[in-house]
């Protein structure tokens, strides 16, 4: 495994070495995602669309934990939650989102991804982009290794929490992963919805030539952790990687999206 030769790349490494613009350009410039990752992104966007576009799940507040420099995780949800909070550990990732929110010159172009979601859902891209920017109220620093990821801020419990491609990159071992999930579950109100996107069997990924390590997870690792926290898993959708041994950018065996619910008290 390629990552065994390096120390696990935790948040502090990201702060100094993660190229936010290269990441979005390499992985989010078109709806399929990176060419070496065969329909990774379109699978994720389709799953999120099916979860949210019916309006079955709705509420006041949605928190996206570990957004990276991206906004794609909340596109399909933005019609149904009044306040959306995005977050990341890395300053440059939060700045990348804020530049897009403010229409700064040279900000990343999310239009191809927005158009793709609109085609799935029969919506207007310009209307959706406007609504998304209105609903994203805050972009906050977070650290999933803390009991309260938003310390020193305390957020009101959310109706929905999304976390995408964050925990396996942030958590160096399964104990840290369980601790991080516990902190995330506390951000949810009783009966609230947890939506996770992640990778199974991955030990590394690359942004340009920079290597980042990843906690190798199985479906049972994740389900066991969630059940232990009193979350019931309603869906676990998987797309297996094709030809992953020959990918230049990662060694994931599958990408998943799950939907879970916190026990109502």
Backbone as numpy.savetxt, mean C-alpha at the origin, in Angstrom:
# Nx Ny Nz CAx CAy CAz Cx Cy Cz
19.27 -16.59 -1.82 18.43 -15.40 -1.82 19.31 -14.16 -1.82
18.96 -13.22 -2.65 19.87 -12.09 -2.85 20.02 -11.21 -1.63
19.00 -11.15 -0.77 19.06 -10.16 0.31 19.86 -10.66 1.50
20.29 -11.92 1.50 21.01 -12.44 2.66 22.36 -11.76 2.85
22.86 -11.13 1.80 24.18 -10.52 1.90 24.12 -9.09 2.46
22.96 -8.58 2.74 22.84 -7.21 3.26 22.03 -7.23 4.55
22.24 -6.21 5.37 21.37 -6.03 6.53 19.98 -5.65 6.02
18.96 -5.98 6.80 17.60 -5.65 6.37 17.46 -4.14 6.24
16.88 -3.71 5.14 16.80 -2.27 4.83 15.56 -1.67 5.49
15.73 -1.19 6.71 14.60 -0.61 7.45 14.42 0.86 7.06
13.53 1.54 7.79 13.13 2.90 7.44 14.27 3.88 7.26
15.26 3.79 8.15 16.37 4.75 8.08 17.14 4.59 6.76
17.25 3.36 6.26 17.91 3.12 4.98 17.08 3.76 3.85
15.75 3.61 3.93 14.87 4.23 2.93 15.04 5.75 2.91
15.14 6.33 4.10 15.27 7.78 4.18 16.47 8.27 3.39
17.56 7.49 3.41 18.77 7.91 2.73 18.95 7.39 1.32
18.25 6.29 0.95 18.58 5.61 -0.30 17.41 5.39 -1.26
16.19 5.68 -0.84 15.03 5.35 -1.69 14.76 6.49 -2.66
14.83 6.21 -3.95 14.59 7.21 -4.99 13.10 7.19 -5.34
12.36 8.11 -4.75 10.90 8.12 -4.89 10.46 8.27 -6.34
11.10 9.15 -7.07 10.69 9.38 -8.46 11.01 8.17 -9.33
12.18 7.57 -9.14 12.51 6.37 -9.92 11.51 5.26 -9.63
11.09 5.14 -8.36 10.14 4.09 -7.98 8.82 4.26 -8.72
8.23 5.46 -8.66 6.93 5.63 -9.34 7.08 5.51 -10.86
8.17 6.01 -11.41 8.35 5.89 -12.86 8.52 4.42 -13.28
9.25 3.65 -12.49 9.51 2.26 -12.85 8.29 1.36 -12.67
7.49 1.64 -11.64 6.43 0.70 -11.26 5.00 1.21 -11.50
4.82 2.52 -11.75 3.46 3.08 -11.83 3.21 3.94 -13.06
4.12 3.92 -14.04 3.93 4.76 -15.22 2.80 4.27 -16.11
2.52 2.97 -16.06 1.40 2.44 -16.84 0.62 1.45 -15.98
-0.63 1.17 -16.32 -1.49 0.37 -15.44 -1.04 -1.07 -15.23
-0.19 -1.60 -16.10 0.31 -2.96 -15.88 1.36 -2.99 -14.79
2.04 -1.86 -14.59 3.17 -1.84 -13.68 4.47 -2.13 -14.41
5.47 -2.60 -13.71 6.78 -2.88 -14.30 6.67 -4.07 -15.26
7.36 -3.97 -16.40 7.25 -5.02 -17.43 7.74 -6.38 -16.93
8.65 -6.39 -15.95 9.14 -7.67 -15.40 8.16 -8.28 -14.41
7.11 -7.54 -14.04 6.20 -8.03 -13.01 4.80 -8.32 -13.55
4.69 -8.60 -14.83 3.49 -9.10 -15.52 2.15 -8.82 -14.83
1.55 -7.68 -15.10 0.19 -7.36 -14.65 0.04 -7.22 -13.14
1.14 -7.03 -12.44 1.12 -6.83 -10.98 0.17 -5.69 -10.61
0.39 -4.52 -11.21 -0.37 -3.34 -10.83 -1.83 -3.45 -11.28
-2.08 -3.94 -12.48 -3.47 -4.03 -12.94 -4.27 -5.02 -12.08
-3.61 -6.08 -11.59 -4.27 -7.00 -10.65 -4.66 -6.26 -9.37
-3.73 -5.48 -8.83 -3.99 -4.74 -7.59 -5.12 -3.73 -7.79
-5.04 -2.97 -8.89 -6.08 -1.95 -9.15 -7.45 -2.61 -9.33
-7.47 -3.76 -10.01 -8.73 -4.48 -10.21 -9.32 -4.97 -8.90
-8.46 -5.52 -8.03 -8.94 -5.99 -6.72 -9.49 -4.83 -5.89
-8.75 -3.73 -5.86 -9.21 -2.58 -5.07 -10.52 -2.03 -5.64
-10.65 -2.04 -6.95 -11.89 -1.58 -7.58 -13.06 -2.46 -7.17
-12.86 -3.78 -7.20 -13.95 -4.69 -6.82 -14.32 -4.53 -5.35
-13.33 -4.25 -4.51 -13.61 -4.08 -3.08 -14.42 -2.82 -2.82
-14.07 -1.72 -3.48 -14.64 -0.43 -3.10 -15.73 0.10 -4.02
-15.71 -0.23 -5.31 -16.54 0.53 -6.27 -18.03 0.28 -6.10
-18.42 -0.80 -5.42 -19.85 -1.06 -5.21 -20.44 -0.11 -4.18
-19.59 0.51 -3.34 -20.10 1.36 -2.27 -20.56 0.58 -1.05
-20.32 -0.72 -1.04 -20.68 -1.54 0.12 -19.93 -1.08 1.37
-18.67 -0.68 1.18 -17.84 -0.20 2.28 -17.73 1.32 2.17
-18.10 2.00 3.21 -18.03 3.47 3.19 -17.90 3.98 4.62
-17.54 5.24 4.75 -17.42 5.80 6.10 -16.84 7.20 6.05
-16.49 7.68 7.22 -15.95 9.04 7.36 -14.46 9.09 7.03
-13.67 8.13 7.60 -12.21 8.26 7.54 -11.55 6.99 7.02
-10.60 7.18 6.10 -9.77 6.09 5.59 -8.31 6.49 5.81
-7.52 5.57 6.36 -6.08 5.80 6.56 -5.31 4.81 5.70
-4.40 5.34 4.90 -3.49 4.50 4.11 -2.13 4.53 4.82
-1.71 3.38 5.33 -0.48 3.29 6.12 0.67 2.85 5.23
1.67 3.71 5.11 2.83 3.38 4.27 2.53 3.52 2.80
2.07 4.70 2.41 1.66 4.94 1.02 2.84 4.90 0.05
4.07 5.07 0.57 5.17 5.31 -0.35 4.94 6.64 -1.06
5.43 6.80 -2.28 5.18 8.03 -3.03 3.95 7.90 -3.92
3.01 7.01 -3.55 1.91 6.65 -4.47 0.54 7.00 -3.90
-0.42 7.11 -4.82 -1.81 7.41 -4.44 -2.78 6.35 -4.97
-2.25 5.32 -5.66 -3.12 4.38 -6.37 -4.03 3.57 -5.45
-3.58 3.34 -4.20 -4.34 2.46 -3.30 -5.70 3.04 -2.92
-5.85 4.36 -3.01 -7.09 4.99 -2.52 -7.98 5.50 -3.65
-7.61 5.26 -4.91 -8.40 5.81 -6.02 -9.84 5.29 -5.99
-10.01 3.98 -5.88 -11.36 3.41 -5.94 -12.17 3.69 -4.68
-11.49 4.00 -3.59 -12.18 4.24 -2.32 -12.63 5.68 -2.15
-12.09 6.60 -2.96 -12.25 8.02 -2.61 -13.69 8.52 -2.71
-14.54 7.84 -3.47 -15.95 8.24 -3.52 -16.70 7.96 -2.22
-16.14 7.09 -1.37 -16.92 6.54 -0.27 -16.39 6.89 1.12
-15.31 7.65 1.18 -14.77 8.09 2.47 -14.52 9.60 2.40
-15.01 10.31 3.40 -14.95 11.78 3.37 -13.53 12.31 3.58
-12.77 11.63 4.44 -11.41 12.09 4.76 -10.44 10.94 4.51
-9.41 11.21 3.72 -8.38 10.21 3.46 -7.05 10.75 3.99
-6.36 9.92 4.77 -5.03 10.24 5.27 -4.03 9.32 4.58
-3.04 9.90 3.92 -1.92 9.13 3.37 -0.73 9.30 4.30
0.23 8.38 4.22 1.33 8.44 5.18 2.54 7.67 4.67
3.72 8.08 5.15 4.93 7.32 4.87 6.03 7.74 5.82
7.01 6.85 6.01 8.16 7.14 6.86 9.11 8.14 6.19
9.23 8.04 4.87 10.29 8.74 4.15 9.85 10.13 3.69
10.65 11.13 4.00 10.32 12.52 3.65 10.07 12.67 2.15
10.94 12.10 1.32 10.81 12.27 -0.14 9.53 11.64 -0.66
9.09 10.54 -0.07 7.84 9.92 -0.50 6.65 10.82 -0.20
6.63 11.40 0.98 5.52 12.32 1.32 5.57 13.56 0.43
6.77 14.03 0.14 6.91 15.22 -0.73 6.40 14.92 -2.14
6.65 13.71 -2.63 6.20 13.32 -3.97 4.67 13.39 -4.05
3.99 12.91 -3.01 2.52 12.97 -2.97 2.05 14.43 -2.89
2.70 15.20 -2.01 2.28 16.59 -1.83 2.47 17.41 -3.11
3.52 17.12 -3.84 3.74 17.82 -5.12 2.59 17.54 -6.09
2.13 16.29 -6.11 0.99 15.95 -6.97 -0.28 16.64 -6.49
-0.50 16.64 -5.19 -1.71 17.27 -4.65 -1.77 18.77 -4.99
-0.59 19.40 -5.04 -0.52 20.85 -5.29 -0.31 21.18 -6.76
-0.35 20.17 -7.64 -0.13 20.38 -9.09 1.23 21.03 -9.35
2.25 20.71 -8.59 3.57 21.31 -8.78 4.12 20.94 -10.16
4.90 21.85 -10.74 5.56 21.54 -12.01 6.42 20.29 -11.85
6.34 19.41 -12.83 7.19 18.22 -12.81 6.70 17.11 -11.89
5.51 17.25 -11.31 5.00 16.18 -10.45 4.69 14.93 -11.29
4.65 13.80 -10.64 4.42 12.54 -11.36 3.02 12.54 -11.98
2.91 11.97 -13.17 1.64 11.94 -13.90 0.88 10.64 -13.58
-0.15 10.77 -12.77 -0.97 9.61 -12.40 -2.12 9.37 -13.38
-2.19 10.17 -14.46 -3.36 10.08 -15.34 -3.55 8.70 -15.98
-2.49 8.00 -16.45 -2.72 6.67 -17.03 -3.36 5.70 -16.04
-2.94 5.74 -14.79 -3.52 4.85 -13.77 -4.94 5.29 -13.44
-5.17 6.59 -13.32 -6.52 7.09 -13.05 -7.47 6.72 -14.20
-6.99 6.86 -15.44 -7.84 6.50 -16.59 -8.20 5.01 -16.55
-7.24 4.18 -16.19 -7.48 2.74 -16.13 -8.58 2.42 -15.11
-8.48 3.02 -13.92 -9.50 2.78 -12.90 -10.86 3.30 -13.36
-10.85 4.45 -14.01 -12.11 5.02 -14.51 -12.75 4.13 -15.57
-11.94 3.50 -16.41 -12.48 2.57 -17.40 -13.12 1.36 -16.71
-12.51 0.89 -15.63 -13.10 -0.22 -14.87 -14.44 0.17 -14.26
-14.54 1.44 -13.84 -15.68 1.86 -13.01 -16.65 2.79 -13.73
-16.37 3.11 -14.99 -17.28 3.98 -15.73 -17.34 5.40 -15.21
-16.18 5.95 -14.87 -16.12 7.30 -14.31 -15.30 8.22 -15.20
-15.36 9.52 -14.88 -14.58 10.52 -15.61 -13.25 10.75 -14.88
-12.11 10.61 -15.60 -10.81 10.79 -14.93 -10.63 12.16 -14.28
-11.08 13.22 -14.95 -10.87 14.55 -14.37 -11.71 14.74 -13.10
-12.94 14.24 -13.11 -13.79 14.33 -11.91 -13.18 13.53 -10.77
-12.68 12.34 -11.10 -12.11 11.47 -10.06 -10.85 12.09 -9.47
-10.01 12.65 -10.32 -8.78 13.28 -9.82 -9.11 14.46 -8.90
-10.09 15.26 -9.29 -10.50 16.39 -8.45 -11.01 15.91 -7.10
-11.87 14.90 -7.12 -12.42 14.40 -5.86 -11.33 13.80 -4.98
-10.40 13.06 -5.60 -9.32 12.44 -4.85 -8.49 13.50 -4.13
-8.17 14.56 -4.84 -7.36 15.63 -4.22 -8.13 16.35 -3.12
-9.44 16.45 -3.27 -10.26 17.08 -2.22 -10.33 16.20 -0.97
-10.39 14.89 -1.17 -10.62 13.97 -0.05 -9.34 13.66 0.73
-8.17 13.79 0.08 -6.90 13.56 0.79 -6.62 14.78 1.65
-6.86 14.63 2.95 -6.79 15.77 3.87 -5.40 15.96 4.47
-4.66 14.85 4.63 -3.35 14.92 5.30 -2.40 13.91 4.67
-1.11 14.27 4.71 -0.04 13.33 4.35 0.92 13.35 5.54
0.89 12.29 6.34 1.58 12.28 7.63 2.78 11.34 7.64
3.71 11.62 8.54 4.82 10.68 8.79 4.28 9.51 9.61
4.70 8.30 9.24 4.33 7.14 10.06 5.51 6.18 10.14
5.51 5.40 11.20 6.53 4.36 11.40 5.81 3.14 11.95
5.65 2.12 11.14 4.85 0.95 11.54 5.54 0.13 12.63
6.79 0.45 12.95 7.48 -0.26 14.02 7.09 0.27 15.41
6.32 1.35 15.44 5.86 1.92 16.71 4.48 1.40 17.06
4.19 1.34 18.36 2.86 0.88 18.81 1.77 1.76 18.20
1.99 3.08 18.23 1.14 4.01 17.48 1.96 4.51 16.30
1.67 4.02 15.09 2.51 4.38 13.93 2.59 5.88 13.66
1.64 6.65 14.19 1.59 8.09 13.91 2.09 8.94 15.08
2.67 8.29 16.09 3.22 9.03 17.23 4.11 10.17 16.75
3.99 11.38 17.31 3.20 11.75 18.50 1.74 12.12 18.23
1.30 12.00 16.99 -0.12 12.25 16.70 -0.96 11.05 17.10
-2.19 11.31 17.50 -3.15 10.23 17.74 -4.32 10.45 16.80
-4.55 9.49 15.92 -5.62 9.63 14.93 -6.91 9.02 15.46
-8.02 9.64 15.11 -9.32 9.04 15.42 -9.43 7.68 14.74
-10.06 6.70 15.39 -10.20 5.39 14.75 -10.88 5.51 13.38
-10.36 4.76 12.42 -10.82 4.88 11.04 -11.85 3.81 10.71
-12.68 4.11 9.72 -13.64 3.13 9.19 -12.93 2.11 8.30
-11.81 2.53 7.70 -11.06 1.65 6.82 -9.58 1.99 6.93
-8.74 0.96 6.97 -7.29 1.13 6.87 -6.82 0.30 5.67
-6.02 0.94 4.83 -5.36 0.26 3.72 -3.87 0.26 4.01
-3.21 -0.83 3.72 -1.74 -0.82 3.71 -1.27 -1.67 2.55
-0.37 -1.10 1.76 0.03 -1.73 0.50 1.54 -1.76 0.38
2.11 -2.95 0.25 3.54 -3.14 -0.01 4.40 -2.40 1.02
3.91 -2.37 2.26 4.62 -1.64 3.31 5.22 -2.59 4.34
4.40 -3.45 4.93 4.85 -4.19 6.12 5.99 -5.14 5.80
5.93 -5.83 4.67 6.99 -6.78 4.35 8.30 -6.06 4.04
8.22 -4.79 3.65 9.43 -4.01 3.40 9.95 -3.34 4.67
9.07 -3.11 5.64 9.44 -2.37 6.85 9.83 -3.27 8.02
9.39 -4.52 8.00 9.53 -5.40 9.17 10.59 -6.46 8.92
11.62 -6.46 9.76 12.78 -7.33 9.51 12.53 -8.78 9.90
11.52 -9.05 10.73 11.24 -10.43 11.14 9.76 -10.56 11.45
9.33 -11.80 11.69 7.89 -12.05 11.85 7.36 -11.42 13.14
8.21 -11.30 14.17 7.77 -10.65 15.41 7.46 -9.17 15.17
8.34 -8.51 14.42 8.11 -7.10 14.09 6.86 -6.96 13.23
6.65 -7.90 12.33 5.46 -7.90 11.47 4.18 -8.00 12.31
4.16 -8.92 13.28 2.99 -9.06 14.15 2.75 -7.77 14.95
3.84 -7.19 15.46 3.73 -5.95 16.24 3.17 -4.82 15.38
3.65 -4.73 14.13 3.17 -3.69 13.22 1.69 -3.89 12.89
1.28 -5.13 12.64 -0.14 -5.39 12.37 -1.00 -5.03 13.58
-0.47 -5.29 14.78 -1.21 -4.93 15.99 -1.44 -3.42 16.05
-0.38 -2.66 15.75 -0.50 -1.19 15.75 -1.49 -0.71 14.71
-1.49 -1.34 13.54 -2.41 -0.96 12.47 -3.85 -1.31 12.86
-4.04 -2.47 13.50 -5.40 -2.87 13.88 -6.00 -1.89 14.88
-5.14 -1.27 15.70 -5.64 -0.30 16.70 -6.09 1.01 16.05
-5.70 1.23 14.79 -6.17 2.42 14.07 -7.61 2.26 13.58
-8.13 1.04 13.63 -9.47 0.74 13.10 -10.52 0.80 14.20
-11.66 1.34 13.87 -12.81 1.25 14.78 -13.31 -0.20 14.82
-14.03 -0.59 15.88 -14.66 -1.91 15.88 -15.55 -2.09 14.65
-15.42 -3.20 13.97 -16.18 -3.45 12.75 -15.56 -2.85 11.51
-14.44 -2.15 11.67 -13.80 -1.48 10.54 -13.12 -2.45 9.59
-12.82 -1.94 8.40 -12.31 -2.76 7.30 -10.80 -2.57 7.16
-10.08 -3.69 7.05 -8.65 -3.65 6.72 -8.46 -4.22 5.32
-7.80 -3.46 4.46 -7.48 -3.92 3.11 -5.96 -3.91 2.98
-5.40 -5.06 2.65 -3.95 -5.17 2.52 -3.57 -5.64 1.13
-2.50 -5.06 0.62 -1.87 -5.53 -0.61 -0.43 -5.84 -0.27
0.05 -6.98 -0.75 1.44 -7.33 -0.45 1.94 -8.43 -1.36
3.12 -8.92 -1.01 3.76 -9.95 -1.81 4.06 -11.17 -0.94
3.97 -12.33 -1.54 4.31 -13.59 -0.88 5.66 -14.09 -1.41
6.47 -14.61 -0.51 7.72 -15.25 -0.92 8.81 -14.32 -1.42
8.68 -13.01 -1.19 9.67 -12.07 -1.72 10.77 -11.82 -0.69
12.02 -11.79 -1.15 13.14 -11.44 -0.27 13.82 -10.13 -0.66
13.59 -9.65 -1.88 14.21 -8.39 -2.30 13.40 -7.76 -3.43
13.58 -6.46 -3.59 13.18 -5.78 -4.82 14.18 -4.67 -5.08
14.18 -4.17 -6.32 15.15 -3.15 -6.73 14.43 -1.92 -7.26
14.98 -0.76 -6.93 14.60 0.49 -7.57 15.84 0.97 -8.32
15.77 0.95 -9.64 16.97 1.07 -10.47 17.95 -0.02 -9.98
19.15 0.35 -9.55 20.09 -0.69 -9.11 20.15 -0.82 -7.58
19.33 -0.05 -6.87 19.37 -0.10 -5.41 18.51 -1.26 -4.89
19.13 -2.10 -4.08 18.46 -3.28 -3.54 17.79 -2.96 -2.21
16.55 -3.43 -2.04 15.83 -3.32 -0.77 15.37 -4.72 -0.36
15.48 -5.00 0.93 15.12 -6.33 1.39 13.64 -6.41 1.75
13.16 -7.63 1.86 11.74 -7.87 2.06 11.58 -9.10 2.95
10.63 -9.05 3.87 10.34 -10.19 4.74 9.55 -11.23 3.95
10.10 -12.43 3.87 9.47 -13.50 3.11 8.25 -14.01 3.88
7.08 -13.88 3.30 5.83 -14.23 3.96 5.05 -15.26 3.17
4.28 -16.08 3.89 3.33 -17.00 3.26 1.91 -16.54 3.59
0.94 -17.06 2.85 -0.46 -16.73 3.14 -0.81 -17.11 4.58
-0.34 -18.25 5.06 -0.69 -18.67 6.43 -0.04 -17.76 7.47
1.20 -17.25 7.21 1.81 -16.27 8.12 0.87 -15.09 8.35
0.31 -14.59 7.25 -0.51 -13.37 7.29 -1.86 -13.67 7.93
-2.50 -14.74 7.50 -3.81 -15.08 8.06 -3.73 -15.38 9.55
-2.68 -16.10 9.97 -2.52 -16.41 11.39 -2.36 -15.14 12.21
-1.56 -14.20 11.69 -1.34 -12.94 12.40 -2.65 -12.16 12.55
-3.44 -12.11 11.48 -4.70 -11.36 11.51 -5.71 -12.02 12.44
-5.82 -13.35 12.37 -6.75 -14.05 13.25 -6.38 -13.83 14.71
-5.07 -13.81 14.99 -4.60 -13.60 16.36 -4.96 -12.22 16.90
-5.23 -11.29 16.02 -5.61 -9.92 16.42 -7.12 -9.72 16.38
-7.87 -10.79 16.14 -9.32 -10.67 16.12 -9.87 -10.09 14.83
-9.12 -10.25 13.74 -9.61 -9.80 12.43 -10.01 -11.02 11.62
-11.20 -10.97 11.05 -11.66 -12.09 10.22 -11.39 -11.76 8.75
-10.74 -12.69 8.06 -10.36 -12.49 6.66 -11.51 -12.95 5.77
-12.06 -12.01 4.99 -13.19 -12.31 4.11 -12.75 -12.70 2.70
-11.62 -12.13 2.26 -11.11 -12.43 0.91 -9.60 -12.48 0.96
-9.02 -13.38 0.18 -7.55 -13.41 0.01 -7.31 -13.73 -1.46
-7.12 -12.67 -2.25 -6.98 -12.81 -3.70 -5.50 -12.87 -4.06
-5.14 -13.82 -4.93 -3.73 -14.05 -5.26 -3.52 -14.08 -6.78
-2.45 -13.42 -7.23 -1.96 -13.57 -8.60 -0.53 -14.10 -8.51
-0.32 -15.30 -9.01 1.02 -15.89 -8.96 1.91 -15.22 -10.00
3.18 -15.07 -9.62 4.16 -14.48 -10.53 4.47 -15.46 -11.65
4.66 -14.91 -12.84 5.12 -15.73 -13.96 6.63 -15.56 -14.08
7.33 -16.66 -14.19 8.75 -16.59 -14.52 9.53 -15.70 -13.54
9.16 -15.81 -12.24 9.76 -14.88 -11.27 11.25 -15.09 -11.08
11.75 -16.29 -11.42 13.19 -16.54 -11.27 14.00 -15.63 -12.19
13.40 -15.17 -13.28 14.14 -14.35 -14.25 13.84 -12.86 -14.15
13.10 -12.45 -13.11 12.80 -11.03 -12.96 14.03 -10.28 -12.47
14.27 -9.12 -13.05 15.42 -8.31 -12.64 15.10 -7.42 -11.45
13.81 -7.26 -11.12 13.46 -6.24 -10.12 12.97 -6.81 -8.80
12.61 -8.10 -8.74 12.12 -8.66 -7.48 12.04 -10.17 -7.63
11.86 -10.86 -6.49 11.70 -12.31 -6.55 10.38 -12.76 -5.91
9.35 -11.90 -6.00 8.06 -12.27 -5.41 7.48 -13.50 -6.10
6.83 -14.35 -5.32 6.18 -15.54 -5.87 4.72 -15.28 -6.20
4.12 -14.32 -5.51 2.72 -13.94 -5.78 2.46 -12.58 -5.19
1.50 -11.88 -5.76 0.97 -10.65 -5.18 -0.42 -10.97 -4.65
-0.78 -10.37 -3.51 -2.09 -10.66 -2.92 -2.80 -9.37 -2.54
-4.12 -9.48 -2.46 -4.94 -8.44 -1.86 -5.93 -9.16 -0.94
-6.01 -8.68 0.30 -6.97 -9.29 1.23 -7.88 -8.23 1.81
-9.05 -8.70 2.22 -10.04 -7.87 2.89 -10.38 -8.55 4.21
-10.20 -7.81 5.30 -10.48 -8.36 6.63 -11.30 -7.36 7.43
-11.95 -7.84 8.47 -12.79 -6.97 9.29 -12.45 -7.16 10.76
-12.36 -6.02 11.45 -12.12 -6.05 12.89 -13.42 -6.44 13.59
-13.30 -7.25 14.62 -14.50 -7.70 15.35 -15.26 -6.48 15.86
-16.57 -6.44 15.62 -17.36 -5.39 16.28 -17.54 -5.78 17.75
-17.43 -4.79 18.64 -17.56 -5.10 20.07 -19.02 -5.20 20.44
